[in-house]
Amino acid sequence: MGRILSFIYGVVCYSVSFVTFLYAIGFVGNLFVPKSIDYGFQGGTGNALMIDMALLLLFGILHSVMARQGFKKMWTKIIPKPIERSTYVLFSSTALILLFWFWRPMNNTIWFAESQV
């Protein structure tokens, strides 16, 4: 892959990451996004819990495994080294996008903390 193509690929990957990060702010804060952490189709607390845990595991495992040196050595045999980091960013962003898309809010109280101050 040429330098210019690698650069364009990197710009696209990091642009996807930036937009995903901005959406994450809205998603967690319930601000300016069509679907957020507290709003959307629920489908029951048990269902929501299983789906949300699976989505969090997907992101966590993908994000952690791809960051390991052993994986990077194997991965750069398939993906050229200059675009390895951009591909990692793209895959992590895609996992977050899936999390946003399929997230199920839970209407029940999961935990409650109260301050004595």
N, C-alpha and C positions, 0 to 999 in steps of 0.2 A: 504494500500500500504506500503510495507516494506521500510526501510530506504535506502537500496541500490538502489531499484527501484526508489524511490523519488529522490535520488541523480542523477542517470542516466537521469531521466526525466528532472531535472533541468539543467544538463549540456547540453542536447540536446536543450532545450528551449533557454538558454542563448547563445548557439552557433548559432542558427538561428537568434537571435537578433543581435549578433555581425556581422554576414555576411550581414544582412539587413542594419545595420548601415554603413558598408563599401560600400555597393551598393548605399546607399543614398548619400554618398559623391560624388561618380561618377555620379549619376543621376542628382544631382543639379549642379555639376560643369562641366557636359558634358565631363567626363573623363573616359576612359577605360571601358565603359559599352555599350552593344549593343543598348540599348534604354535609352534615357535621357530626361530631361525635355523639351528640344528644338527640339528633333529629333524623328521621328516616324510617324505613320499614323495619319493624322489630322482629316479628315472627316468634315470640315467646322467649322468656329469659334463658331457658336451657339451650335452645337453638342458638340464640345470640351468643351465649357464653362459649359454646363449642366453635362457632364460626370465627368469633373474634380471637379466641386463643389460637386457632389454626393460622389466622392471618398474621398475628404477632409472631408466632413461631416461624412462619415462612420468612418474614422479614429478618428476624433475629438470626436464624440459621444461615440464610443467604449472606447477610451482612457480615457475620462472624467467619464463616468458612472462606469466603472470597478474600478476606483480609489476611489469611494465614500464608506464610512464606511457602509452605509445601504446595498449597493450592496454586499459588502464583507461578511456581516453577512448572507445574503441570499445565496450567492454563496458558502460559506463554508459548507452549509448543503448538497450541491451536490458534491463539489470538496473538498477533504481532505485539511485541513489547511496547512500542510507542502508543498503542491504543488500549493497553491493558487497564490502566486506571480509568480511562473514559468509559470503558465497558463495565467496569465495576460500579461506577457512578450510575450508569444507565440501568443496570440490573437492580440496584438498590432502589432507585427512583421508581422503577416499574413495580417492585414489590410494595412500595408505599402507595402507589396509585391503586393497585389491587386492594390494599387495605382500605383506602378511602372509599372505593367503589362498593365493596362487599360488606363493609362494616355494619353491624347491627347494634343499635343503641339498646341499653338495658334500662327499663323504667323502674326497676326495684332498686333500693339502696344497697350498694355493694359494701361500702364502709361508711362510717360516720365518725368524724373527729370533732370534739368540742373543746374550746379553749376556756380555761378557768380564770383568765386575766380579765 
